[in-house]
Amino acid sequence: MKQTAFSKADAYFTAGDEPTDLLEAWRWDNGDADAAIMRFAGTGPEMDAQSRKNAADCLAALAKADKDAEKIANSS
């Protein structure tokens, strides 16, 4: 799904006007989200304080990546 979203967004730009700083931030934040999801998945079925923190980290990282994507879309 990320690749489809990236391909769609990338079609709006040429090499001359591509917002490389925004794209790089989006890539990093998606990587952070992936890592947070893996931490959450690795905590097991118990919902202790660490599991809740991992879940909150997932949501925050995904929200940050969504904001990056919105910035990219608004710069086209």
Biopython code that builds the backbone (N, CA, C, O; Angstrom):
import numpy as np
from Bio.PDB.StructureBuilder import StructureBuilder

atoms = [
    (1, "MET", "N", (0.817, -1.192, 0.000)),
    (1, "MET", "CA", (0.000, 0.000, 0.000)),
    (1, "MET", "C", (0.864, 1.261, 0.000)),
    (1, "MET", "O", (0.546, 2.223, -0.699)),
    (2, "LYS", "N", (1.949, 1.270, 0.773)),
    (2, "LYS", "CA", (2.809, 2.447, 0.798)),
    (2, "LYS", "C", (3.355, 2.742, -0.592)),
    (2, "LYS", "O", (3.419, 3.897, -1.012)),
    (3, "GLN", "N", (3.752, 1.679, -1.306)),
    (3, "GLN", "CA", (4.326, 1.894, -2.629)),
    (3, "GLN", "C", (3.296, 2.492, -3.572)),
    (3, "GLN", "O", (3.639, 3.358, -4.376)),
    (4, "THR", "N", (2.057, 2.059, -3.498)),
    (4, "THR", "CA", (1.008, 2.623, -4.337)),
    (4, "THR", "C", (0.814, 4.101, -4.013)),
    (4, "THR", "O", (0.718, 4.928, -4.919)),
    (5, "ALA", "N", (0.757, 4.434, -2.736)),
    (5, "ALA", "CA", (0.603, 5.829, -2.325)),
    (5, "ALA", "C", (1.802, 6.653, -2.789)),
    (5, "ALA", "O", (1.646, 7.776, -3.268)),
    (6, "PHE", "N", (2.998, 6.086, -2.645)),
    (6, "PHE", "CA", (4.195, 6.795, -3.075)),
    (6, "PHE", "C", (4.164, 7.023, -4.583)),
    (6, "PHE", "O", (4.434, 8.128, -5.052)),
    (7, "SER", "N", (3.838, 5.990, -5.335)),
    (7, "SER", "CA", (3.803, 6.118, -6.796)),
    (7, "SER", "C", (2.801, 7.173, -7.237)),
    (7, "SER", "O", (3.062, 7.946, -8.158)),
    (8, "LYS", "N", (1.656, 7.197, -6.574)),
    (8, "LYS", "CA", (0.621, 8.184, -6.909)),
    (8, "LYS", "C", (1.130, 9.593, -6.620)),
    (8, "LYS", "O", (0.981, 10.495, -7.445)),
    (9, "ALA", "N", (1.729, 9.778, -5.453)),
    (9, "ALA", "CA", (2.241, 11.107, -5.090)),
    (9, "ALA", "C", (3.403, 11.509, -5.990)),
    (9, "ALA", "O", (3.516, 12.669, -6.384)),
    (10, "ASP", "N", (4.257, 10.557, -6.312)),
    (10, "ASP", "CA", (5.430, 10.841, -7.125)),
    (10, "ASP", "C", (5.050, 11.302, -8.530)),
    (10, "ASP", "O", (5.807, 12.040, -9.162)),
    (11, "ALA", "N", (3.907, 10.883, -9.019)),
    (11, "ALA", "CA", (3.465, 11.255, -10.367)),
    (11, "ALA", "C", (3.178, 12.753, -10.491)),
    (11, "ALA", "O", (3.127, 13.276, -11.604)),
    (12, "TYR", "N", (2.992, 13.441, -9.382)),
    (12, "TYR", "CA", (2.708, 14.877, -9.410)),
    (12, "TYR", "C", (3.955, 15.732, -9.635)),
    (12, "TYR", "O", (3.843, 16.932, -9.886)),
    (13, "PHE", "N", (5.138, 15.127, -9.546)),
    (13, "PHE", "CA", (6.371, 15.899, -9.560)),
    (13, "PHE", "C", (7.302, 15.478, -10.688)),
    (13, "PHE", "O", (7.228, 14.364, -11.206)),
    (14, "THR", "N", (8.182, 16.407, -11.050)),
    (14, "THR", "CA", (9.283, 16.100, -11.946)),
    (14, "THR", "C", (10.554, 16.103, -11.107)),
    (14, "THR", "O", (10.514, 16.436, -9.922)),
    (15, "ALA", "N", (11.657, 15.742, -11.697)),
    (15, "ALA", "CA", (12.922, 15.756, -10.957)),
    (15, "ALA", "C", (13.268, 17.164, -10.481)),
    (15, "ALA", "O", (13.947, 17.324, -9.466)),
    (16, "GLY", "N", (12.809, 18.180, -11.201)),
    (16, "GLY", "CA", (13.127, 19.559, -10.849)),
    (16, "GLY", "C", (12.333, 20.136, -9.695)),
    (16, "GLY", "O", (12.807, 21.044, -9.013)),
    (17, "ASP", "N", (11.129, 19.623, -9.462)),
    (17, "ASP", "CA", (10.312, 20.218, -8.405)),
    (17, "ASP", "C", (9.933, 19.221, -7.305)),
    (17, "ASP", "O", (9.079, 19.510, -6.466)),
    (18, "GLU", "N", (10.562, 18.068, -7.316)),
    (18, "GLU", "CA", (10.258, 17.052, -6.315)),
    (18, "GLU", "C", (10.708, 17.519, -4.935)),
    (18, "GLU", "O", (11.855, 17.935, -4.770)),
    (19, "PRO", "N", (9.820, 17.457, -3.940)),
    (19, "PRO", "CA", (10.176, 17.905, -2.586)),
    (19, "PRO", "C", (10.970, 16.821, -1.844)),
    (19, "PRO", "O", (10.434, 16.111, -0.993)),
    (20, "THR", "N", (12.240, 16.713, -2.184)),
    (20, "THR", "CA", (13.040, 15.605, -1.663)),
    (20, "THR", "C", (13.120, 15.592, -0.139)),
    (20, "THR", "O", (13.156, 14.519, 0.464)),
    (21, "ASP", "N", (13.150, 16.758, 0.490)),
    (21, "ASP", "CA", (13.209, 16.784, 1.953)),
    (21, "ASP", "C", (11.940, 16.206, 2.558)),
    (21, "ASP", "O", (12.001, 15.484, 3.553)),
    (22, "LEU", "N", (10.783, 16.517, 1.964)),
    (22, "LEU", "CA", (9.517, 15.980, 2.463)),
    (22, "LEU", "C", (9.421, 14.479, 2.207)),
    (22, "LEU", "O", (8.934, 13.726, 3.051)),
    (23, "LEU", "N", (9.883, 14.056, 1.048)),
    (23, "LEU", "CA", (9.854, 12.626, 0.733)),
    (23, "LEU", "C", (10.762, 11.843, 1.681)),
    (23, "LEU", "O", (10.415, 10.750, 2.129)),
    (24, "GLU", "N", (11.910, 12.409, 1.974)),
    (24, "GLU", "CA", (12.830, 11.735, 2.889)),
    (24, "GLU", "C", (12.227, 11.632, 4.288)),
    (24, "GLU", "O", (12.348, 10.596, 4.942)),
    (25, "ALA", "N", (11.581, 12.696, 4.747)),
    (25, "ALA", "CA", (10.915, 12.660, 6.057)),
    (25, "ALA", "C", (9.826, 11.595, 6.067)),
    (25, "ALA", "O", (9.675, 10.864, 7.046)),
    (26, "TRP", "N", (9.069, 11.510, 4.978)),
    (26, "TRP", "CA", (8.003, 10.514, 4.878)),
    (26, "TRP", "C", (8.581, 9.099, 4.950)),
    (26, "TRP", "O", (8.028, 8.237, 5.633)),
    (27, "ARG", "N", (9.685, 8.862, 4.250)),
    (27, "ARG", "CA", (10.312, 7.539, 4.278)),
    (27, "ARG", "C", (10.787, 7.183, 5.696)),
    (27, "ARG", "O", (10.560, 6.071, 6.173)),
    (28, "TRP", "N", (11.443, 8.132, 6.356)),
    (28, "TRP", "CA", (11.923, 7.884, 7.720)),
    (28, "TRP", "C", (10.768, 7.620, 8.670)),
    (28, "TRP", "O", (10.828, 6.702, 9.488)),
    (29, "ASP", "N", (9.711, 8.426, 8.565)),
    (29, "ASP", "CA", (8.585, 8.264, 9.479)),
    (29, "ASP", "C", (7.841, 6.953, 9.225)),
    (29, "ASP", "O", (7.320, 6.348, 10.163)),
    (30, "ASN", "N", (7.785, 6.509, 7.972)),
    (30, "ASN", "CA", (7.201, 5.204, 7.692)),
    (30, "ASN", "C", (8.065, 4.096, 8.289)),
    (30, "ASN", "O", (7.541, 3.097, 8.783)),
    (31, "GLY", "N", (9.369, 4.266, 8.246)),
    (31, "GLY", "CA", (10.264, 3.296, 8.876)),
    (31, "GLY", "C", (10.082, 3.259, 10.380)),
    (31, "GLY", "O", (10.089, 2.188, 10.987)),
    (32, "ASP", "N", (9.919, 4.439, 10.986)),
    (32, "ASP", "CA", (9.657, 4.500, 12.427)),
    (32, "ASP", "C", (8.341, 3.807, 12.764)),
    (32, "ASP", "O", (8.247, 3.099, 13.767)),
    (33, "ALA", "N", (7.327, 4.011, 11.926)),
    (33, "ALA", "CA", (6.033, 3.367, 12.153)),
    (33, "ALA", "C", (6.165, 1.848, 12.056)),
    (33, "ALA", "O", (5.601, 1.115, 12.867)),
    (34, "ASP", "N", (6.907, 1.390, 11.066)),
    (34, "ASP", "CA", (7.123, -0.048, 10.904)),
    (34, "ASP", "C", (7.798, -0.633, 12.141)),
    (34, "ASP", "O", (7.389, -1.683, 12.636)),
    (35, "ALA", "N", (8.817, 0.037, 12.635)),
    (35, "ALA", "CA", (9.525, -0.439, 13.827)),
    (35, "ALA", "C", (8.606, -0.437, 15.046)),
    (35, "ALA", "O", (8.649, -1.363, 15.856)),
    (36, "ALA", "N", (7.778, 0.593, 15.180)),
    (36, "ALA", "CA", (6.850, 0.672, 16.316)),
    (36, "ALA", "C", (5.817, -0.449, 16.252)),
    (36, "ALA", "O", (5.450, -1.020, 17.279)),
    (37, "ILE", "N", (5.353, -0.758, 15.052)),
    (37, "ILE", "CA", (4.394, -1.851, 14.893)),
    (37, "ILE", "C", (5.045, -3.181, 15.289)),
    (37, "ILE", "O", (4.418, -4.013, 15.945)),
    (38, "MET", "N", (6.278, -3.371, 14.895)),
    (38, "MET", "CA", (6.988, -4.607, 15.247)),
    (38, "MET", "C", (7.183, -4.716, 16.763)),
    (38, "MET", "O", (7.042, -5.800, 17.329)),
    (39, "ARG", "N", (7.506, -3.595, 17.419)),
    (39, "ARG", "CA", (7.641, -3.616, 18.885)),
    (39, "ARG", "C", (6.310, -3.973, 19.528)),
    (39, "ARG", "O", (6.261, -4.780, 20.456)),
    (40, "PHE", "N", (5.229, -3.372, 19.036)),
    (40, "PHE", "CA", (3.914, -3.652, 19.596)),
    (40, "PHE", "C", (3.542, -5.115, 19.375)),
    (40, "PHE", "O", (3.046, -5.773, 20.290)),
    (41, "ALA", "N", (3.777, -5.623, 18.179)),
    (41, "ALA", "CA", (3.448, -7.019, 17.874)),
    (41, "ALA", "C", (4.272, -7.973, 18.737)),
    (41, "ALA", "O", (3.808, -9.060, 19.082)),
    (42, "GLY", "N", (5.473, -7.574, 19.078)),
    (42, "GLY", "CA", (6.349, -8.432, 19.861)),
    (42, "GLY", "C", (6.050, -8.459, 21.345)),
    (42, "GLY", "O", (6.628, -9.267, 22.072)),
    (43, "THR", "N", (5.157, -7.591, 21.816)),
    (43, "THR", "CA", (4.881, -7.554, 23.253)),
    (43, "THR", "C", (3.935, -8.657, 23.695)),
    (43, "THR", "O", (3.788, -8.899, 24.893)),
    (44, "GLY", "N", (3.300, -9.319, 22.762)),
    (44, "GLY", "CA", (2.411, -10.418, 23.115)),
    (44, "GLY", "C", (1.013, -9.949, 23.460)),
    (44, "GLY", "O", (0.693, -8.769, 23.315)),
    (45, "PRO", "N", (0.180, -10.869, 23.915)),
    (45, "PRO", "CA", (-1.238, -10.558, 24.113)),
    (45, "PRO", "C", (-1.550, -9.719, 25.363)),
    (45, "PRO", "O", (-2.633, -9.142, 25.464)),
    (46, "GLU", "N", (-0.621, -9.651, 26.299)),
    (46, "GLU", "CA", (-0.915, -8.889, 27.517)),
    (46, "GLU", "C", (-0.861, -7.389, 27.244)),
    (46, "GLU", "O", (0.031, -6.912, 26.542)),
    (47, "MET", "N", (-1.811, -6.653, 27.798)),
    (47, "MET", "CA", (-1.847, -5.197, 27.600)),
    (47, "MET", "C", (-1.362, -4.514, 28.870)),
    (47, "MET", "O", (-2.148, -3.937, 29.621)),
    (48, "ASP", "N", (-0.078, -4.586, 29.095)),
    (48, "ASP", "CA", (0.525, -3.916, 30.233)),
    (48, "ASP", "C", (0.948, -2.508, 29.822)),
    (48, "ASP", "O", (0.643, -2.064, 28.715)),
    (49, "ALA", "N", (1.635, -1.822, 30.694)),
    (49, "ALA", "CA", (2.044, -0.440, 30.415)),
    (49, "ALA", "C", (2.928, -0.351, 29.178)),
    (49, "ALA", "O", (2.791, 0.582, 28.387)),
    (50, "GLN", "N", (3.836, -1.315, 29.000)),
    (50, "GLN", "CA", (4.718, -1.293, 27.837)),
    (50, "GLN", "C", (3.928, -1.512, 26.550)),
    (50, "GLN", "O", (4.203, -0.867, 25.538)),
    (51, "SER", "N", (2.963, -2.405, 26.578)),
    (51, "SER", "CA", (2.129, -2.645, 25.391)),
    (51, "SER", "C", (1.340, -1.398, 25.016)),
    (51, "SER", "O", (1.229, -1.059, 23.838)),
    (52, "ARG", "N", (0.797, -0.721, 26.009)),
    (52, "ARG", "CA", (0.046, 0.514, 25.730)),
    (52, "ARG", "C", (0.960, 1.598, 25.165)),
    (52, "ARG", "O", (0.567, 2.342, 24.267)),
    (53, "LYS", "N", (2.190, 1.684, 25.697)),
    (53, "LYS", "CA", (3.150, 2.653, 25.158)),
    (53, "LYS", "C", (3.496, 2.299, 23.710)),
    (53, "LYS", "O", (3.555, 3.181, 22.853)),
    (54, "ASN", "N", (3.723, 1.023, 23.439)),
    (54, "ASN", "CA", (4.043, 0.598, 22.077)),
    (54, "ASN", "C", (2.887, 0.895, 21.125)),
    (54, "ASN", "O", (3.111, 1.316, 19.990)),
    (55, "ALA", "N", (1.662, 0.681, 21.576)),
    (55, "ALA", "CA", (0.499, 0.985, 20.739)),
    (55, "ALA", "C", (0.409, 2.481, 20.469)),
    (55, "ALA", "O", (0.130, 2.893, 19.342)),
    (56, "ALA", "N", (0.642, 3.293, 21.490)),
    (56, "ALA", "CA", (0.612, 4.749, 21.319)),
    (56, "ALA", "C", (1.723, 5.204, 20.377)),
    (56, "ALA", "O", (1.518, 6.105, 19.564)),
    (57, "ASP", "N", (2.903, 4.581, 20.484)),
    (57, "ASP", "CA", (4.015, 4.909, 19.581)),
    (57, "ASP", "C", (3.646, 4.596, 18.134)),
    (57, "ASP", "O", (3.982, 5.357, 17.227)),
    (58, "CYS", "N", (2.956, 3.477, 17.919)),
    (58, "CYS", "CA", (2.504, 3.112, 16.561)),
    (58, "CYS", "C", (1.599, 4.195, 15.990)),
    (58, "CYS", "O", (1.807, 4.672, 14.874)),
    (59, "LEU", "N", (0.604, 4.571, 16.762)),
    (59, "LEU", "CA", (-0.356, 5.566, 16.289)),
    (59, "LEU", "C", (0.310, 6.910, 16.028)),
    (59, "LEU", "O", (-0.007, 7.582, 15.047)),
    (60, "ALA", "N", (1.229, 7.301, 16.899)),
    (60, "ALA", "CA", (1.917, 8.577, 16.718)),
    (60, "ALA", "C", (2.794, 8.556, 15.464)),
    (60, "ALA", "O", (2.815, 9.525, 14.705)),
    (61, "ALA", "N", (3.509, 7.463, 15.247)),
    (61, "ALA", "CA", (4.383, 7.367, 14.070)),
    (61, "ALA", "C", (3.563, 7.360, 12.785)),
    (61, "ALA", "O", (3.944, 7.998, 11.803)),
    (62, "LEU", "N", (2.444, 6.645, 12.783)),
    (62, "LEU", "CA", (1.584, 6.621, 11.596)),
    (62, "LEU", "C", (0.975, 7.995, 11.329)),
    (62, "LEU", "O", (0.871, 8.418, 10.178)),
    (63, "ALA", "N", (0.573, 8.689, 12.388)),
    (63, "ALA", "CA", (0.014, 10.036, 12.226)),
    (63, "ALA", "C", (1.065, 10.985, 11.660)),
    (63, "ALA", "O", (0.755, 11.824, 10.814)),
    (64, "LYS", "N", (2.307, 10.856, 12.124)),
    (64, "LYS", "CA", (3.385, 11.712, 11.611)),
    (64, "LYS", "C", (3.629, 11.442, 10.128)),
    (64, "LYS", "O", (3.812, 12.379, 9.351)),
    (65, "ALA", "N", (3.633, 10.165, 9.729)),
    (65, "ALA", "CA", (3.815, 9.816, 8.318)),
    (65, "ALA", "C", (2.655, 10.353, 7.479)),
    (65, "ALA", "O", (2.865, 10.811, 6.356)),
    (66, "ASP", "N", (1.434, 10.300, 8.015)),
    (66, "ASP", "CA", (0.281, 10.856, 7.303)),
    (66, "ASP", "C", (0.432, 12.365, 7.099)),
    (66, "ASP", "O", (0.091, 12.884, 6.036)),
    (67, "LYS", "N", (0.934, 13.062, 8.100)),
    (67, "LYS", "CA", (1.147, 14.512, 7.968)),
    (67, "LYS", "C", (2.214, 14.798, 6.921)),
    (67, "LYS", "O", (2.099, 15.756, 6.156)),
    (68, "ASP", "N", (3.254, 13.967, 6.888)),
    (68, "ASP", "CA", (4.276, 14.122, 5.852)),
    (68, "ASP", "C", (3.657, 13.973, 4.471)),
    (68, "ASP", "O", (3.932, 14.772, 3.575)),
    (69, "ALA", "N", (2.824, 12.954, 4.295)),
    (69, "ALA", "CA", (2.181, 12.715, 3.003)),
    (69, "ALA", "C", (1.275, 13.895, 2.623)),
    (69, "ALA", "O", (1.202, 14.277, 1.455)),
    (70, "GLU", "N", (0.595, 14.461, 3.607)),
    (70, "GLU", "CA", (-0.255, 15.624, 3.346)),
    (70, "GLU", "C", (0.581, 16.829, 2.884)),
    (70, "GLU", "O", (0.183, 17.558, 1.975)),
    (71, "LYS", "N", (1.732, 17.025, 3.516)),
    (71, "LYS", "CA", (2.622, 18.110, 3.096)),
    (71, "LYS", "C", (3.098, 17.911, 1.660)),
    (71, "LYS", "O", (3.172, 18.859, 0.879)),
    (72, "ILE", "N", (3.418, 16.664, 1.330)),
    (72, "ILE", "CA", (3.852, 16.352, -0.036)),
    (72, "ILE", "C", (2.732, 16.664, -1.028)),
    (72, "ILE", "O", (2.959, 17.288, -2.064)),
    (73, "ALA", "N", (1.531, 16.223, -0.694)),
    (73, "ALA", "CA", (0.383, 16.467, -1.589)),
    (73, "ALA", "C", (0.106, 17.959, -1.752)),
    (73, "ALA", "O", (-0.256, 18.411, -2.838)),
    (74, "ASN", "N", (0.272, 18.709, -0.691)),
    (74, "ASN", "CA", (-0.004, 20.156, -0.754)),
    (74, "ASN", "C", (1.100, 20.935, -1.457)),
    (74, "ASN", "O", (0.893, 22.093, -1.819)),
    (75, "SER", "N", (2.261, 20.332, -1.657)),
    (75, "SER", "CA", (3.341, 21.047, -2.315)),
    (75, "SER", "C", (3.314, 20.871, -3.824)),
    (75, "SER", "O", (4.109, 21.490, -4.531)),
    (76, "SER", "N", (2.410, 20.035, -4.331)),
    (76, "SER", "CA", (2.349, 19.808, -5.787)),
    (76, "SER", "C", (1.648, 20.936, -6.505)),
    (76, "SER", "O", (1.513, 20.900, -7.728)),
]
sb = StructureBuilder()
sb.init_structure("model")
sb.init_model(0)
sb.init_chain("A")
sb.init_seg("    ")
for serial, (resi, resn, name, xyz) in enumerate(atoms, 1):
    if name == "N":
        sb.init_residue(resn, " ", resi, " ")
    sb.init_atom(name, np.array(xyz, "f"), 0.0, 1.0, " ", f" {name:<3s}", serial, name[0])
structure = sb.get_structure()
